Amino acid sequence: MYEKNNLRELHDWALNGHSCWVDFLGVAHYDYENEPINFESYGFIEMELFGKCLGIFSNNGYDEVTRLIDEVLEEIKEEETETETV
């Protein structure tokens, strides 16, 4: 759960207009077709959150990281659906 919380925190922070969530997804999914990450646009918070998410790979394999990302995306989708029905 702790690791999934790091992913969610990065996602939620990216809602402020930062690219850190999309950048992490590119790294996590080996998507090298995108532009290289421009860390010049990152501040302390973005670097810290991005680093925490990269740290997930230390304790888990690629499949587990992908599963956690999918869970976060599913939670977000469910929350958006709930908001639309209210």
DSSP file (Angstrom, degrees, kcal/mol; ACC not computed):
  #  RESIDUE AA STRUCTURE BP1 BP2  ACC     N-H-->O    O-->H-N    N-H-->O    O-->H-N    TCO  KAPPA ALPHA  PHI   PSI    X-CA   Y-CA   Z-CA
    1    1 A M     >        0   0    0      0, 0.0     4,-2.3     0, 0.0     5,-0.2   0.000 360.0 360.0 360.0 -39.8    0.0    0.0    0.0
    2    2 A Y  H  >  +     0   0    0      1,-0.2     4,-1.4     2,-0.2     0, 0.0   0.906 360.0  47.6 -56.0 -44.2    2.8    2.4    0.9
    3    3 A E  H  > S+     0   0    0      1,-0.2     4,-1.7     2,-0.2    -1,-0.2   0.881 109.7  52.0 -68.1 -38.2    4.2    2.2   -2.6
    4    4 A K  H  > S+     0   0    0      1,-0.2     4,-2.5     2,-0.2    -1,-0.2   0.869 105.1  56.9 -65.4 -34.7    0.8    2.7   -4.2
    5    5 A N  H  X S+     0   0    0     -4,-2.3     4,-2.5     1,-0.2    -1,-0.2   0.873 103.6  53.7 -63.1 -36.3    0.4    5.8   -2.1
    6    6 A N  H  X S+     0   0    0     -4,-1.4     4,-2.1     2,-0.2    -1,-0.2   0.910 109.3  48.3 -63.4 -41.8    3.6    7.2   -3.6
    7    7 A L  H  X S+     0   0    0     -4,-1.7     4,-2.5     2,-0.2    -2,-0.2   0.923 112.3  48.3 -63.4 -43.7    2.3    6.7   -7.1
    8    8 A R  H  X S+     0   0    0     -4,-2.5     4,-3.0     1,-0.2     5,-0.2   0.896 109.5  52.6 -65.2 -39.3   -1.0    8.3   -6.1
    9    9 A E  H  X S+     0   0    0     -4,-2.5     4,-2.3     2,-0.2    -1,-0.2   0.907 110.0  48.4 -63.3 -41.3    0.8   11.3   -4.6
   10   10 A L  H  X S+     0   0    0     -4,-2.1     4,-2.0     2,-0.2    11,-0.3   0.928 112.8  48.7 -63.6 -44.8    2.9   11.8   -7.7
   11   11 A H  H  X S+     0   0    0     -4,-2.5     4,-0.7     1,-0.2    -2,-0.2   0.950 112.5  47.0 -58.8 -50.2   -0.3   11.6   -9.8
   12   12 A D  H >< S+     0   0    0     -4,-3.0     3,-0.8     1,-0.2    -1,-0.2   0.871 110.7  51.9 -63.8 -37.3   -2.2   14.1   -7.7
   13   13 A W  H >< S+     0   0    0     -4,-2.3     3,-1.9     1,-0.2     5,-0.4   0.877 102.3  60.8 -65.5 -36.1    0.8   16.5   -7.6
   14   14 A A  H >X S+     0   0    0     -4,-2.0     3,-1.7     1,-0.3     4,-0.6   0.705  85.0  77.1 -65.6 -18.9    0.9   16.4  -11.4
   15   15 A L  T << S+     0   0    0     -3,-0.8    -1,-0.3    -4,-0.7    -2,-0.2   0.672  79.6  72.9 -64.2 -14.4   -2.6   17.7  -11.5
   16   16 A N  T <4 S-     0   0    0     -3,-1.9    -1,-0.3    -4,-0.2    -2,-0.2   0.296 131.1 -86.9 -81.1   9.9   -1.0   21.1  -10.7
   17   17 A G  T <4 S+     0   0    0     -3,-1.7     2,-0.2     1,-0.3    -2,-0.2   0.567  87.0 134.5  98.0  10.7    0.4   21.2  -14.3
   18   18 A H     <  -     0   0    0     -4,-0.6     3,-0.4    -5,-0.4    -1,-0.3  -0.634  52.6-142.5 -92.1 152.5    3.6   19.2  -13.8
   19   19 A S  S  > S+     0   0    0     -2,-0.2     4,-2.8     1,-0.2     5,-0.2   0.354  70.7 108.6 -92.0   5.3    4.7   16.5  -16.2
   20   20 A C  H  > S+     0   0    0      1,-0.2     4,-2.2     2,-0.2    -1,-0.2   0.819  76.9  49.5 -59.6 -35.7    6.1   14.2  -13.4
   21   21 A W  H  > S+     0   0    0     -3,-0.4     4,-2.4   -11,-0.3    -1,-0.2   0.954 114.5  43.7 -67.9 -49.0    3.3   11.6  -13.6
   22   22 A V  H  > S+     0   0    0     -4,-0.2     4,-2.0     1,-0.2    -2,-0.2   0.883 113.0  53.7 -63.0 -38.2    3.5   11.2  -17.4
   23   23 A D  H  X S+     0   0    0     -4,-2.8     4,-1.8     2,-0.2    -1,-0.2   0.921 109.2  48.0 -61.7 -44.0    7.3   11.2  -17.2
   24   24 A F  H  X S+     0   0    0     -4,-2.2     4,-3.2    -5,-0.2     5,-0.2   0.909 108.9  53.2 -65.1 -41.2    7.2    8.4  -14.6
   25   25 A L  H  X S+     0   0    0     -4,-2.4     4,-2.0     1,-0.2     6,-0.2   0.893 107.1  53.3 -60.5 -38.3    4.8    6.3  -16.7
   26   26 A G  H  <>S+     0   0    0     -4,-2.0     5,-2.9     2,-0.2    -1,-0.2   0.907 113.2  42.4 -62.2 -42.2    7.2    6.7  -19.7
   27   27 A V  H ><5S+     0   0    0     -4,-1.8     3,-1.4     3,-0.2    -2,-0.2   0.933 114.6  50.4 -68.3 -46.3   10.1    5.4  -17.6
   28   28 A A  H 3<5S+     0   0    0     -4,-3.2    -2,-0.2     1,-0.3    -1,-0.2   0.804 116.7  40.5 -64.8 -29.9    8.0    2.6  -16.0
   29   29 A H  T 3<5S-     0   0    0     -4,-2.0    -1,-0.3    -5,-0.2    -2,-0.2   0.217 108.7-119.2-105.0  14.6    6.7    1.4  -19.4
   30   30 A Y  T < 5 +     0   0    0     -3,-1.4     2,-1.3     1,-0.2    -3,-0.2   0.875  52.4 165.0  51.3  41.9   10.0    1.8  -21.2
   31   31 A D    > < +     0   0    0     -5,-2.9     3,-0.7    -6,-0.2    -1,-0.2  -0.705   7.2 162.6 -92.6  88.5    8.4    4.3  -23.6
   32   32 A Y  T 3   +     0   0    0     -2,-1.3    -1,-0.2     1,-0.2    -2,-0.1   0.345  57.0  84.0 -91.3   7.2   11.4    5.9  -25.2
   33   33 A E  T 3  S+     0   0    0     -7,-0.1    -1,-0.2     2,-0.1    -2,-0.1   0.713  78.1  82.7 -79.1 -20.3    9.4    7.3  -28.1
   34   34 A N  S <  S-     0   0    0     -3,-0.7     3,-0.1     1,-0.2   -11,-0.0  -0.312  99.0 -83.3 -76.5 165.8    8.6   10.3  -25.9
   35   35 A E        -     0   0    0      1,-0.1    -1,-0.2    -2,-0.1     3,-0.1  -0.316  57.4 -91.0 -61.7 150.5   10.9   13.3  -25.4
   36   36 A P        -     0   0    0      0, 0.0     2,-0.2     0, 0.0    -1,-0.1  -0.287  53.8 -89.7 -59.7 152.5   13.6   12.8  -22.8
   37   37 A I        -     0   0    0     -3,-0.1     2,-1.0     1,-0.1     3,-0.1  -0.471  33.2-144.6 -68.1 130.8   12.5   14.0  -19.3
   38   38 A N    >   +     0   0    0     -2,-0.2     3,-1.4     1,-0.2     4,-0.1  -0.792  19.5 179.6 -97.9  92.8   13.4   17.6  -18.8
   39   39 A F  G >   +     0   0    0     -2,-1.0     3,-1.4     1,-0.3    -1,-0.2   0.593  69.1  82.2 -71.6  -8.7   14.3   17.7  -15.1
   40   40 A E  G 3  S+     0   0    0      1,-0.3    -1,-0.3    -3,-0.1    -2,-0.0   0.790  89.3  53.6 -64.3 -25.5   15.0   21.5  -15.4
   41   41 A S  G <  S+     0   0    0     -3,-1.4     2,-0.3     2,-0.0    -1,-0.3   0.507  92.2  98.1 -86.1  -3.5   11.3   22.0  -15.0
   42   42 A Y    <   -     0   0    0     -3,-1.4     2,-0.2    -4,-0.1    -3,-0.0  -0.647  55.7-163.5 -87.3 138.8   11.2   19.9  -11.8
   43   43 A G     >  -     0   0    0     -2,-0.3     4,-2.3     1,-0.0     5,-0.2  -0.391  45.1 -79.8-100.9-171.3   11.4   21.5   -8.4
   44   44 A F  H  > S+     0   0    0      1,-0.2     4,-2.5     2,-0.2     5,-0.2   0.910 128.9  49.7 -58.4 -45.3   12.2   19.9   -5.1
   45   45 A I  H  > S+     0   0    0      1,-0.2     4,-2.7     2,-0.2     5,-0.2   0.922 111.0  48.4 -64.8 -44.0    8.8   18.3   -4.6
   46   46 A E  H  > S+     0   0    0      1,-0.2     4,-2.6     2,-0.2     5,-0.2   0.915 112.8  48.7 -62.5 -42.2    8.7   16.8   -8.1
   47   47 A M  H  X S+     0   0    0     -4,-2.3     4,-2.4     2,-0.2    -2,-0.2   0.914 112.9  47.9 -63.3 -42.5   12.2   15.4   -7.7
   48   48 A E  H  X S+     0   0    0     -4,-2.5     4,-2.3    -5,-0.2    -2,-0.2   0.939 114.8  44.3 -64.8 -47.5   11.3   13.9   -4.3
   49   49 A L  H  X S+     0   0    0     -4,-2.7     4,-1.9     2,-0.2    -2,-0.2   0.912 114.2  49.7 -64.9 -42.2    8.0   12.3   -5.5
   50   50 A F  H  X S+     0   0    0     -4,-2.6     4,-2.3    -5,-0.2    -1,-0.2   0.910 110.8  50.8 -61.6 -43.0    9.6   11.0   -8.7
   51   51 A G  H  X S+     0   0    0     -4,-2.4     4,-2.1    -5,-0.2    -2,-0.2   0.889 107.0  53.3 -63.1 -40.9   12.4    9.5   -6.7
   52   52 A K  H  X S+     0   0    0     -4,-2.3     4,-0.5     1,-0.2    -1,-0.2   0.909 110.4  47.9 -60.4 -41.1   10.0    7.8   -4.3
   53   53 A C  H >< S+     0   0    0     -4,-1.9     3,-1.1     1,-0.2     4,-0.4   0.896 109.2  51.9 -69.4 -39.1    8.2    6.2   -7.3
   54   54 A L  H >< S+     0   0    0     -4,-2.3     3,-1.5     1,-0.2     4,-0.3   0.869 101.6  63.8 -61.4 -34.6   11.5    5.1   -8.9
   55   55 A G  H >X S+     0   0    0     -4,-2.1     3,-1.3     1,-0.3     4,-0.7   0.705  83.9  75.5 -62.6 -20.0   12.3    3.5   -5.5
   56   56 A I  H XX S+     0   0    0     -3,-1.1     4,-1.0    -4,-0.5     3,-0.8   0.847  87.0  61.8 -60.5 -32.6    9.4    1.2   -6.0
   57   57 A F  H <4 S+     0   0    0     -3,-1.5    -1,-0.3    -4,-0.4    -2,-0.2   0.755  91.9  67.2 -65.1 -23.3   11.5   -0.8   -8.5
   58   58 A S  H <4 S+     0   0    0     -3,-1.3    -1,-0.2    -4,-0.3    -2,-0.2   0.844 113.6  27.7 -65.4 -33.5   14.0   -1.5   -5.7
   59   59 A N  H << S+     0   0    0     -3,-0.8     2,-0.3    -4,-0.7    -1,-0.2   0.482 124.9  43.5-106.2  -6.4   11.5   -3.8   -3.9
   60   60 A N  S  < S-     0   0    0     -4,-1.0     2,-0.1    -5,-0.1    -1,-0.0  -0.940  74.5-117.8-140.2 156.7    9.4   -4.9   -6.8
   61   61 A G     >  -     0   0    0     -2,-0.3     4,-2.1     1,-0.1     3,-0.2  -0.338  43.3 -93.1 -85.5 175.2    9.7   -6.2  -10.3
   62   62 A Y  H  > S+     0   0    0      1,-0.2     4,-2.7     2,-0.2     5,-0.2   0.887 123.9  55.4 -56.3 -43.1    8.4   -4.6  -13.4
   63   63 A D  H  > S+     0   0    0      1,-0.2     4,-2.2     2,-0.2    -1,-0.2   0.890 108.5  47.7 -61.6 -39.9    5.2   -6.6  -13.3
   64   64 A E  H  > S+     0   0    0     -3,-0.2     4,-2.4     2,-0.2    -1,-0.2   0.899 111.4  49.9 -68.9 -40.7    4.4   -5.4   -9.7
   65   65 A V  H  X S+     0   0    0     -4,-2.1     4,-2.5     1,-0.2    -2,-0.2   0.929 111.7  49.0 -63.1 -43.8    5.1   -1.8  -10.6
   66   66 A T  H  X S+     0   0    0     -4,-2.7     4,-2.6     1,-0.2    -2,-0.2   0.900 110.0  51.7 -61.3 -41.2    2.8   -2.0  -13.6
   67   67 A R  H  X S+     0   0    0     -4,-2.2     4,-2.2    -5,-0.2    -1,-0.2   0.917 110.1  48.8 -62.3 -43.3    0.1   -3.6  -11.4
   68   68 A L  H  X S+     0   0    0     -4,-2.4     4,-2.3     2,-0.2    -2,-0.2   0.904 110.6  50.5 -64.2 -41.7    0.3   -0.8   -8.9
   69   69 A I  H  X S+     0   0    0     -4,-2.5     4,-2.7     1,-0.2    -2,-0.2   0.936 110.0  50.7 -60.2 -45.9    0.1    1.8  -11.7
   70   70 A D  H  X S+     0   0    0     -4,-2.6     4,-2.3     1,-0.2    -2,-0.2   0.889 108.9  51.7 -60.1 -39.8   -2.9    0.1  -13.1
   71   71 A E  H  X S+     0   0    0     -4,-2.2     4,-2.5     2,-0.2    -1,-0.2   0.922 110.3  48.4 -62.7 -43.9   -4.6    0.1   -9.6
   72   72 A V  H  X S+     0   0    0     -4,-2.3     4,-2.3     1,-0.2    -2,-0.2   0.933 112.0  49.0 -62.5 -45.5   -3.9    3.8   -9.2
   73   73 A L  H  X S+     0   0    0     -4,-2.7     4,-2.2     1,-0.2    -1,-0.2   0.877 111.0  50.6 -62.6 -37.4   -5.4    4.5  -12.7
   74   74 A E  H  X S+     0   0    0     -4,-2.3     4,-2.5    -5,-0.2    -1,-0.2   0.910 109.3  50.7 -66.8 -42.2   -8.4    2.3  -11.9
   75   75 A E  H  X S+     0   0    0     -4,-2.5     4,-2.4     2,-0.2    -2,-0.2   0.912 110.8  49.3 -60.6 -42.6   -9.0    4.2   -8.6
   76   76 A I  H  X S+     0   0    0     -4,-2.3     4,-2.4     2,-0.2    -1,-0.2   0.916 110.5  50.3 -63.5 -43.6   -8.8    7.5  -10.4
   77   77 A K  H  X S+     0   0    0     -4,-2.2     4,-2.2     1,-0.2    -2,-0.2   0.913 110.8  49.2 -61.0 -43.8  -11.3    6.3  -13.0
   78   78 A E  H  X S+     0   0    0     -4,-2.5     4,-2.4     1,-0.2    -1,-0.2   0.900 110.7  50.2 -63.4 -41.0  -13.7    5.2  -10.3
   79   79 A E  H  X S+     0   0    0     -4,-2.4     4,-2.2     1,-0.2    -2,-0.2   0.897 110.4  49.7 -64.8 -40.1  -13.4    8.5   -8.5
   80   80 A E  H  X S+     0   0    0     -4,-2.4     4,-2.0     2,-0.2    -1,-0.2   0.892 110.6  50.3 -65.7 -38.6  -14.1   10.4  -11.7
   81   81 A T  H  X S+     0   0    0     -4,-2.2     4,-1.5     2,-0.2    -2,-0.2   0.908 110.5  49.5 -65.5 -42.0  -17.1    8.2  -12.4
   82   82 A E  H  X S+     0   0    0     -4,-2.4     4,-0.7     1,-0.2    -2,-0.2   0.887 110.5  50.8 -62.9 -39.4  -18.5    8.9   -8.9
   83   83 A T  H >< S+     0   0    0     -4,-2.2     3,-0.6     1,-0.2    -1,-0.2   0.881 108.3  52.3 -66.4 -38.4  -18.0   12.6   -9.3
   84   84 A E  H 3< S+     0   0    0     -4,-2.0    -1,-0.2     1,-0.2    -2,-0.2   0.822 109.0  49.7 -67.4 -31.6  -19.8   12.6  -12.7
   85   85 A T  H 3<        0   0    0     -4,-1.5    -1,-0.2     1,-0.2    -2,-0.2   0.599 360.0 360.0 -85.5 -10.7  -22.9   10.8  -11.1
   86   86 A V    <<        0   0    0     -4,-0.7    -1,-0.2    -3,-0.6    -2,-0.2   0.468 360.0 360.0 -84.7 360.0  -23.2   13.2   -8.2
